[in-house]
Structures are given as C-alpha cells and as structure tokens.
Amino acid sequence: MKIVIPGGTGQVGGVLTRALRAAGHEVVVISRSAGVRWDGHTLGPWADEINGADVVINLAGRSVSCRYNAENLQQMMRSRVDSARVVGEAIAKADDPPAVWLQMSTATIYAHRFDAPNDEETGVLGGREPDVPGYWAYSVEIAKRWEAELEEADTPATRKVALRSAMVMSPDRGGVFDYLSWMARLGLGGPVAGGRQYVSWIHDDDFVRAVALLIREPISGAVNLAAPGPVPQREFMRELRRAWHVPVGLPATSWMAEIGAFALRTDTELLLKSRRVVPGRLQDAGFEFHFPNWREAAQNLAERRR
C-alpha cells in the first residue's frame, strides 16, 4: 500500500514509518522540514501524493511539550485544525481518494477524573471539570476542534477514524519514555502531587498493530489508542524506576512540579491531569495487546533503550 503521513517527522511518525516500511509499504512523509514539503495549512503540490494513495495518517500538529501560554496554545490549535482541514481538502479534491484517513487526536479530550475509566461509549469529555486550571479546557477544545475538522470533511469515499491516542511509549531518543526515564534515573521519578492521577499510555508495538487493525477493519469514528491498564502516576513511576533499577524517587508537590516544568519549558497539565482512558472499541474488535500492563512494557522499553 501507499501510505501518506503528514506531520510524520516526530516520534510517533518515526515509529510508524519504520514499521510500515518494514512491512513492505510505500511511505511518503509530508512535513515542513523533510520529505515532501508543505506549510500545513494551504493546498499545494504535496496534495498530489494523496491522490491515488491507499491510506492517509495525519499526525501534524505543534508539540505539546511547551509552556501552555496563550501564544503556544493558539499555535497548537491552528496547527492541528489547519492541517486536518487541508488534508480533508486534499482528499476531497483527489480523483482517486484514499480508502482510509486516520486522523491523530488525543486522550486529553476526556475529563480529568479518578472515579471511572473513559471508553469511547461512556467516557466523559473534558472542559467543565471543577477545581482545575482554566486553560485545561482549552486543551480539550483543541481536541474537539481537531476531530470536528475530520468529521465535517466532505470525503464520502474515505473511511475516517479519530485516533484518541495516549502517550506512545518507544525507546527513541527525545520521546516521552526517554524523558521520563531520564527523570527516573536522576532519582526524580517519585509521585507528583500525591500521585493519584492516572497515566494512560500505549507501547509502540501495540500502537503500530492497532493502526494496522484500523486500516484493515471497517471501523469509523473515535477510537482510543491506549493500553487497557492505566495506572496512578505513583505506580507508573515506581514501575519505571524498577525497570531502570532505581530504588528511590523523590516526591514533588504541585508547586515543585510547576518549577520543574518551567525549567524544562513544558507544562504541569502533562503531569497533573488524570487521564484514565481504556480501549473499548479496540478490544471489541478483538485486538490483543502484547503489552497490556505497564510493568512488562516498561521492562521491554528499558531493555531496548539500553
């Protein structure tokens, strides 16, 4: 198959590109910096790659690893909404449109909660939670607008799937697992603000296999890409320390996390929001996770990273 990946130069794009090429597929990456070039918001010669392609997987969007100030949040909104819109325009314009459009979304669309997991059918969308920072609602609005562009695109010949992905864990340098492992190995991987908040994640092997299933099976709409075993942050970091043979991790209060996030030019929402997300539709489709539990996943990733 010919698979086109707009925004495919990041960590997740690298994971998918390697796996898809290893499986014998032709992969075309579209980005601002490598492969076929685009600006992410206007049609251009890059759209010719979509005409005749079998699958489009749109991963484009500004990295969430930044300070969540007004300017960066607006850039996140524009980059996601504009890229989804223009990919939809390219598909609508194509004489031979792709059969499948997988559009990246995020598990952040769900509410900050501790009481129950969020699946696609009964999950609570966020934006109205009490006692959380107001800008958290903007992150949810970004996800909603992202998915709205997919839903509203006039592409009747193309099946559309919104990938509500949790953090994709791979051993690649610069990825989220690398960053969290760095913290753990420095002895900083303890509970943050008590550590009750849930962490949802998916192993890169399962992420690739889930994408392959969604290309293959007639599934449309929103799909959670997350392992079935989200865990509290306290347990998540304990198992990560175990994988790196680090016995102790210093705890951090909310204000300590804020100082650390400021120094690292990121935001505490990534640490403090409880993302308790489970893969209802994947499991209903018969998908079997190779790494359903974080302990085994962390061990595997650490061994590969070494």
Salt bridges, closest charged atoms under 4 A:
ASP39 OD2 - HIS41 NE2 3.55
GLU49 OE1 - LYS2 NZ 2.89
ASP82 OD1 - ARG85 NH2 3.93
GLU89 OE2 - ARG85 NH1 3.11
ASP115 OD1 - ARG113 NE 2.89
GLU147 OE2 - ARG164 NE 2.76
ASP172 OD1 - ARG18 NH2 3.07
ASP178 OD1 - ARG305 NH2 3.25
ASP204 OD1 - HIS203 ND1 3.04
ASP204 OD2 - ARG304 NH2 2.91
ASP205 OD2 - HIS290 ND1 2.75
ASP206 OD1 - ARG209 NH1 2.78
GLU217 OE2 - ARG216 NE 3.65
GLU239 OE1 - ARG242 NE 2.93
GLU239 OE1 - ARG295 NE 2.98
GLU258 OE2 - ARG67 NH2 2.75
GLU269 OE1 - ARG275 NH2 3.62
